[in-house]
Amino acid sequence: MEDDVCKHLEAIKTLKHPKDYVCEECIKTHDEWMHLRTCQTCGVTLCCDSSPNQHASKHAKEAGHPVVISAEPGERWLWCYVDEMMAEY
């Protein structure tokens, strides 16, 4: 990667925030989650990699949606799964 710049993070101009503070996939299966992430491509909120199901990273890989924001109150950062880079906002 050139100069440690992530084109996926740079492409985000408007943030999609969670509509609800639940993992949309864990709710369907009555599973629990640790922390939540919101996809910046489609807006779905899913559980993080510390959660048993790791829905957010699975979604990023399967859907090709590279960037999430933390949906946790007080956290203000984005993560790119492709380039494994973080940015604060």
C-alpha positions in Angstrom: 0.0 0.0 0.0 1.4 3.4 -1.0 2.3 5.8 1.8 0.0 4.1 4.3 -3.1 5.7 2.7 -6.3 3.7 2.6 -8.5 4.5 -0.4 -11.5 2.9 1.3 -11.3 5.1 4.4 -10.6 8.2 2.3 -13.8 7.4 0.2 -16.0 7.8 3.3 -17.5 11.3 3.2 -20.7 10.8 5.2 -21.0 8.4 8.1 -23.8 5.8 8.4 -24.7 5.5 12.1 -26.5 2.5 13.7 -30.3 2.6 13.6 -30.5 0.3 16.6 -27.8 -1.0 19.0 -28.2 -4.7 18.2 -26.5 -7.1 15.9 -29.1 -7.7 13.2 -27.9 -11.3 12.6 -27.5 -12.3 16.2 -31.1 -11.1 16.9 -32.3 -13.7 14.3 -30.6 -16.6 16.1 -31.0 -15.3 19.7 -27.2 -15.1 20.1 -25.2 -12.6 22.1 -22.5 -10.1 21.0 -19.7 -8.1 22.5 -19.4 -4.9 20.5 -21.1 -3.6 17.4 -19.9 -2.2 14.1 -21.9 -0.4 11.4 -21.1 -1.0 7.7 -20.3 2.2 5.8 -21.5 0.8 2.5 -25.0 -0.5 3.4 -25.6 0.6 7.0 -26.1 -2.8 8.6 -25.0 -3.1 12.2 -23.3 -6.3 13.2 -21.2 -7.8 15.9 -17.4 -7.4 16.1 -14.6 -10.0 16.0 -14.6 -10.4 19.8 -18.1 -11.7 19.5 -18.7 -15.4 18.9 -20.3 -15.0 15.4 -18.1 -12.2 14.1 -20.8 -11.1 11.7 -19.3 -7.7 10.8 -16.0 -9.1 9.4 -18.0 -12.0 7.7 -20.2 -9.4 6.1 -17.2 -7.3 4.9 -15.7 -10.3 3.3 -18.8 -11.8 1.7 -20.4 -8.5 0.6 -17.2 -6.7 -0.3 -18.0 -3.8 2.0 -14.6 -2.8 3.4 -15.3 -0.1 6.0 -17.2 -0.1 9.4 -17.4 2.4 12.2 -17.6 1.4 15.8 -21.3 1.5 16.9 -20.2 1.7 20.5 -21.2 4.9 22.3 -18.3 7.3 22.8 -16.1 5.5 20.2 -15.3 7.5 17.1 -13.3 5.4 14.6 -13.5 3.7 11.3 -11.8 0.4 10.3 -11.0 -1.0 6.9 -11.0 -4.8 6.7 -9.2 -4.8 3.4 -6.2 -2.7 4.4 -6.4 -3.3 8.1 -6.2 0.4 8.9 -8.1 2.6 11.4 -9.0 6.2 11.3 -10.6 8.5 13.9 -13.4 10.9 13.1 
